[in-house]
């Protein structure tokens, strides 16, 4: 089991929701309907950005005749059905939340995804109200290459970074949280498999499944 920390910050996609492949597909679909073939490196670039940053990147990179607002709304439309009807929690997430509740450890979500999508999926899955709050990169105005969303979450938890464990699946997010002074737990996701060796080197703890963290 990980050390007992006073609070937990969870990433959403790829960490507690099995949803990362949907975002890769969304990039492909959006660019395809604009007559552009999506190369693998494009998804690698935009996954490090906030929603606003990725929309502007698409406009600038491919000279799209769209406003940033249109791109943001269109991508949300592409993925919305998946969040509203299909995406599931990763295995043993609910059991780990039970474990935290038994120890009165507060937990929240810090995510780069759309708040409306995050809330719709978590509400459908019956866990939204269990989190103290959900904070997005859009709320704080910076993506996860900046520690702002983690630091603001820590402030709202009324805790210091070294009192909090951050759960993340992507290397660039893990790197940001670790440099900001948080204890970082890396969780495996297939879409970040090529980064797993680097993730294992930098994290305080890595897991394949939340089952590893549950004790009697």
One Martini backbone bead per residue (centre of mass of N, CA, C, O) as a GRO file, in nm:
protein
  216
    1UNK     BB    1   0.099   0.034   0.017
    2UNK     BB    2   0.064   0.343   0.035
    3UNK     BB    3   0.107   0.603   0.179
    4UNK     BB    4  -0.046   0.808   0.402
    5UNK     BB    5  -0.242   1.060   0.289
    6UNK     BB    6  -0.434   1.359   0.319
    7UNK     BB    7  -0.453   1.353  -0.006
    8UNK     BB    8  -0.621   1.337  -0.337
    9UNK     BB    9  -0.522   1.346  -0.688
   10UNK     BB   10  -0.710   1.296  -0.978
   11UNK     BB   11  -0.709   1.191  -1.265
   12UNK     BB   12  -0.901   1.085  -1.536
   13UNK     BB   13  -0.785   1.010  -1.808
   14UNK     BB   14  -0.638   0.688  -1.766
   15UNK     BB   15  -0.702   0.655  -1.449
   16UNK     BB   16  -1.035   0.628  -1.391
   17UNK     BB   17  -1.075   0.635  -1.699
   18UNK     BB   18  -1.147   0.446  -2.001
   19UNK     BB   19  -1.055   0.707  -2.253
   20UNK     BB   20  -0.799   0.766  -2.440
   21UNK     BB   21  -0.875   0.645  -2.722
   22UNK     BB   22  -1.097   0.854  -2.786
   23UNK     BB   23  -0.903   1.098  -2.832
   24UNK     BB   24  -0.755   0.986  -3.075
   25UNK     BB   25  -1.014   0.959  -3.248
   26UNK     BB   26  -1.102   1.256  -3.241
   27UNK     BB   27  -0.868   1.372  -3.400
   28UNK     BB   28  -0.918   1.210  -3.657
   29UNK     BB   29  -1.211   1.302  -3.715
   30UNK     BB   30  -1.168   1.606  -3.726
   31UNK     BB   31  -0.949   1.610  -3.950
   32UNK     BB   32  -1.104   1.445  -4.164
   33UNK     BB   33  -1.345   1.657  -4.196
   34UNK     BB   34  -1.088   1.858  -4.299
   35UNK     BB   35  -0.888   1.685  -4.494
   36UNK     BB   36  -0.702   1.534  -4.266
   37UNK     BB   37  -0.431   1.353  -4.177
   38UNK     BB   38  -0.356   1.170  -3.885
   39UNK     BB   39  -0.080   1.172  -3.712
   40UNK     BB   40   0.058   1.036  -3.434
   41UNK     BB   41   0.210   1.303  -3.335
   42UNK     BB   42  -0.040   1.477  -3.279
   43UNK     BB   43  -0.145   1.339  -3.021
   44UNK     BB   44   0.121   1.383  -2.863
   45UNK     BB   45   0.095   1.691  -2.859
   46UNK     BB   46  -0.210   1.750  -2.754
   47UNK     BB   47  -0.199   1.590  -2.474
   48UNK     BB   48  -0.034   1.850  -2.342
   49UNK     BB   49  -0.293   2.015  -2.370
   50UNK     BB   50  -0.528   2.217  -2.369
   51UNK     BB   51  -0.813   2.279  -2.521
   52UNK     BB   52  -0.733   2.561  -2.625
   53UNK     BB   53  -0.452   2.485  -2.736
   54UNK     BB   54  -0.542   2.263  -2.939
   55UNK     BB   55  -0.726   2.435  -3.111
   56UNK     BB   56  -0.505   2.639  -3.201
   57UNK     BB   57  -0.319   2.433  -3.327
   58UNK     BB   58  -0.504   2.337  -3.554
   59UNK     BB   59  -0.539   2.612  -3.689
   60UNK     BB   60  -0.233   2.671  -3.739
   61UNK     BB   61  -0.125   2.405  -3.867
   62UNK     BB   62  -0.396   2.378  -4.088
   63UNK     BB   63  -0.547   2.636  -4.165
   64UNK     BB   64  -0.822   2.684  -4.037
   65UNK     BB   65  -1.167   2.819  -4.091
   66UNK     BB   66  -1.175   2.856  -3.765
   67UNK     BB   67  -1.270   2.886  -3.458
   68UNK     BB   68  -1.198   2.803  -3.145
   69UNK     BB   69  -1.489   2.748  -3.055
   70UNK     BB   70  -1.557   2.543  -3.274
   71UNK     BB   71  -1.344   2.329  -3.210
   72UNK     BB   72  -1.425   2.274  -2.922
   73UNK     BB   73  -1.724   2.193  -2.982
   74UNK     BB   74  -1.672   1.964  -3.188
   75UNK     BB   75  -1.508   1.773  -3.009
   76UNK     BB   76  -1.724   1.741  -2.797
   77UNK     BB   77  -1.930   1.609  -2.985
   78UNK     BB   78  -1.762   1.355  -3.063
   79UNK     BB   79  -1.733   1.251  -2.739
   80UNK     BB   80  -2.004   1.268  -2.577
   81UNK     BB   81  -2.136   0.985  -2.606
   82UNK     BB   82  -1.918   0.829  -2.454
   83UNK     BB   83  -1.961   0.974  -2.178
   84UNK     BB   84  -2.281   0.936  -2.156
   85UNK     BB   85  -2.274   0.589  -2.230
   86UNK     BB   86  -1.971   0.415  -2.216
   87UNK     BB   87  -1.772   0.491  -2.023
   88UNK     BB   88  -1.548   0.350  -1.784
   89UNK     BB   89  -1.421   0.242  -1.517
   90UNK     BB   90  -1.169   0.137  -1.369
   91UNK     BB   91  -1.058  -0.104  -1.199
   92UNK     BB   92  -1.116  -0.052  -0.849
   93UNK     BB   93  -1.202   0.240  -0.791
   94UNK     BB   94  -1.436   0.216  -0.587
   95UNK     BB   95  -1.272   0.057  -0.375
   96UNK     BB   96  -1.067   0.286  -0.326
   97UNK     BB   97  -1.270   0.496  -0.232
   98UNK     BB   98  -1.358   0.334   0.013
   99UNK     BB   99  -1.081   0.330   0.147
  100UNK     BB  100  -1.066   0.638   0.183
  101UNK     BB  101  -1.328   0.681   0.344
  102UNK     BB  102  -1.245   0.505   0.592
  103UNK     BB  103  -0.993   0.737   0.633
  104UNK     BB  104  -1.072   1.035   0.562
  105UNK     BB  105  -0.977   1.085   0.257
  106UNK     BB  106  -0.952   1.328   0.043
  107UNK     BB  107  -1.090   1.384  -0.298
  108UNK     BB  108  -1.000   1.468  -0.641
  109UNK     BB  109  -1.013   1.644  -0.962
  110UNK     BB  110  -0.760   1.678  -1.231
  111UNK     BB  111  -0.835   1.813  -1.558
  112UNK     BB  112  -0.826   1.852  -1.927
  113UNK     BB  113  -1.112   1.822  -1.965
  114UNK     BB  114  -1.432   1.850  -1.998
  115UNK     BB  115  -1.661   1.917  -1.762
  116UNK     BB  116  -1.920   1.801  -1.888
  117UNK     BB  117  -1.804   1.519  -1.946
  118UNK     BB  118  -1.704   1.438  -1.670
  119UNK     BB  119  -1.977   1.467  -1.521
  120UNK     BB  120  -2.146   1.272  -1.693
  121UNK     BB  121  -1.984   1.015  -1.638
  122UNK     BB  122  -1.976   1.021  -1.322
  123UNK     BB  123  -2.281   1.027  -1.283
  124UNK     BB  124  -2.353   0.764  -1.432
  125UNK     BB  125  -2.141   0.600  -1.233
  126UNK     BB  126  -2.195   0.716  -0.926
  127UNK     BB  127  -1.925   0.934  -0.832
  128UNK     BB  128  -1.928   1.245  -0.830
  129UNK     BB  129  -2.009   1.304  -0.514
  130UNK     BB  130  -1.733   1.189  -0.391
  131UNK     BB  131  -1.604   1.441  -0.480
  132UNK     BB  132  -1.513   1.747  -0.376
  133UNK     BB  133  -1.390   1.810  -0.672
  134UNK     BB  134  -1.367   1.965  -1.009
  135UNK     BB  135  -1.073   2.042  -1.195
  136UNK     BB  136  -0.971   2.240  -1.466
  137UNK     BB  137  -0.767   2.381  -1.697
  138UNK     BB  138  -0.976   2.595  -1.778
  139UNK     BB  139  -1.015   2.716  -1.494
  140UNK     BB  140  -0.687   2.802  -1.475
  141UNK     BB  141  -0.546   2.849  -1.779
  142UNK     BB  142  -0.379   2.563  -1.775
  143UNK     BB  143  -0.189   2.313  -1.840
  144UNK     BB  144   0.008   2.017  -1.744
  145UNK     BB  145   0.287   2.178  -1.778
  146UNK     BB  146   0.149   2.301  -1.541
  147UNK     BB  147   0.084   2.318  -1.179
  148UNK     BB  148  -0.184   2.475  -1.125
  149UNK     BB  149  -0.405   2.249  -1.090
  150UNK     BB  150  -0.260   2.124  -0.841
  151UNK     BB  151  -0.226   2.374  -0.657
  152UNK     BB  152  -0.528   2.451  -0.647
  153UNK     BB  153  -0.619   2.184  -0.527
  154UNK     BB  154  -0.453   2.199  -0.267
  155UNK     BB  155  -0.586   2.457  -0.164
  156UNK     BB  156  -0.879   2.334  -0.156
  157UNK     BB  157  -0.772   2.107   0.054
  158UNK     BB  158  -0.574   2.239   0.262
  159UNK     BB  159  -0.284   2.156   0.133
  160UNK     BB  160   0.019   2.030   0.074
  161UNK     BB  161   0.197   1.873  -0.160
  162UNK     BB  162   0.345   1.672   0.060
  163UNK     BB  163   0.027   1.566   0.141
  164UNK     BB  164  -0.002   1.458  -0.163
  165UNK     BB  165  -0.150   1.237  -0.399
  166UNK     BB  166  -0.081   1.176  -0.740
  167UNK     BB  167  -0.279   1.054  -1.014
  168UNK     BB  168  -0.119   0.921  -1.313
  169UNK     BB  169  -0.050   0.831  -1.679
  170UNK     BB  170   0.129   1.074  -1.777
  171UNK     BB  171   0.442   1.188  -1.800
  172UNK     BB  172   0.407   1.503  -1.811
  173UNK     BB  173   0.231   1.510  -1.552
  174UNK     BB  174   0.420   1.371  -1.357
  175UNK     BB  175   0.652   1.571  -1.385
  176UNK     BB  176   0.499   1.818  -1.282
  177UNK     BB  177   0.411   1.710  -1.000
  178UNK     BB  178   0.692   1.637  -0.895
  179UNK     BB  179   0.821   1.927  -0.921
  180UNK     BB  180   0.587   2.041  -0.712
  181UNK     BB  181   0.597   1.812  -0.455
  182UNK     BB  182   0.458   1.550  -0.514
  183UNK     BB  183   0.316   1.254  -0.473
  184UNK     BB  184   0.356   0.990  -0.723
  185UNK     BB  185   0.115   0.793  -0.908
  186UNK     BB  186   0.146   0.550  -1.149
  187UNK     BB  187  -0.078   0.453  -1.411
  188UNK     BB  188  -0.165   0.223  -1.626
  189UNK     BB  189  -0.175   0.274  -1.989
  190UNK     BB  190  -0.185   0.187  -2.314
  191UNK     BB  191  -0.125   0.485  -2.433
  192UNK     BB  192   0.154   0.482  -2.225
  193UNK     BB  193   0.350   0.236  -2.273
  194UNK     BB  194   0.607   0.390  -2.399
  195UNK     BB  195   0.642   0.542  -2.094
  196UNK     BB  196   0.675   0.340  -1.853
  197UNK     BB  197   0.974   0.347  -1.783
  198UNK     BB  198   0.977   0.651  -1.713
  199UNK     BB  199   0.755   0.642  -1.500
  200UNK     BB  200   0.900   0.446  -1.301
  201UNK     BB  201   1.145   0.640  -1.242
  202UNK     BB  202   0.974   0.904  -1.125
  203UNK     BB  203   0.800   0.764  -0.937
  204UNK     BB  204   0.702   0.661  -0.621
  205UNK     BB  205   0.463   0.496  -0.769
  206UNK     BB  206   0.341   0.195  -0.929
  207UNK     BB  207   0.053   0.078  -1.128
  208UNK     BB  208  -0.185  -0.132  -1.286
  209UNK     BB  209  -0.386  -0.144  -1.032
  210UNK     BB  210  -0.600  -0.063  -0.768
  211UNK     BB  211  -0.580  -0.338  -0.625
  212UNK     BB  212  -0.289  -0.287  -0.497
  213UNK     BB  213  -0.420  -0.069  -0.270
  214UNK     BB  214  -0.590  -0.288  -0.136
  215UNK     BB  215  -0.682  -0.345   0.200
  216UNK     BB  216  -0.807  -0.492   0.497
   0.00000   0.00000   0.00000
